[in-house]
Amino acid sequence: MMAFGEYAKYYDLLYADKDYAAETAFVREIIRRLAPGARTLLELGCGSARHALELVRNRFTVTGVDLSAQMIARAHAQVTQLPLELRSRIKLMQGHATRFVSATPFEVKSESCWIFLQGFHPLRALHRGRPWPRNPDRALS
């Protein structure tokens, strides 16, 4: 995507002071309360995967999808820094969130700051009937 082409190389620098560990702890607590035992997470718009990496370090298995090939490339570079035993718990792919389809069920779904738990999808309401994603039963349920 053109919007993140040049921006991608500065993204992590711009957010270097962001407390990803604290944000991830907050997300983990929400998941613990609302979906105890959930271990699989879909992150749409994963960017350079900083949240996904923290979640993997906290025993989640994460699939990250981002429209920007440059952001996914940055994310893959960061995955190589993970210990070998954690690398198998993160899968990253370039693609459009509205077209993402997976045969794998996810217990938790997120898009940026939105967290989706089984059957609760606030983003659908925001899109006022427009298709998001194209196949919501597969991608978000």
Stockholm file with secondary structure:
# STOCKHOLM 1.0

chainA/1-141         MMAFGEYAKYYDLLYADKDYAAETAFVREIIRRLAPGARTLLELGCGSARHALELVRNRFTVTGVDLSAQMIARAHAQVTQLPLELRSRIKLMQGHATRFVSATPFEVKSESCWIFLQGFHPLRALHRGRPWPRNPDRALS
#=GR chainA/1-141 SS CHHHHTTHHHHHHHTTTCCHHHHHHHHHHHHHHHSTTCCEEEEETCTTCHHHHHHHHTTCEEEEEESCHHHHHHHHHHHTTSCHHHHTTEEEEECCGGGCCCSSCCSEEEETTEEEETTBCHHHHHTTTSCSSSSHHHHCC
#=GC SS_cons         CHHHHTTHHHHHHHTTTCCHHHHHHHHHHHHHHHSTTCCEEEEETCTTCHHHHHHHHTTCEEEEEESCHHHHHHHHHHHTTSCHHHHTTEEEEECCGGGCCCSSCCSEEEETTEEEETTBCHHHHHTTTSCSSSSHHHHCC
//
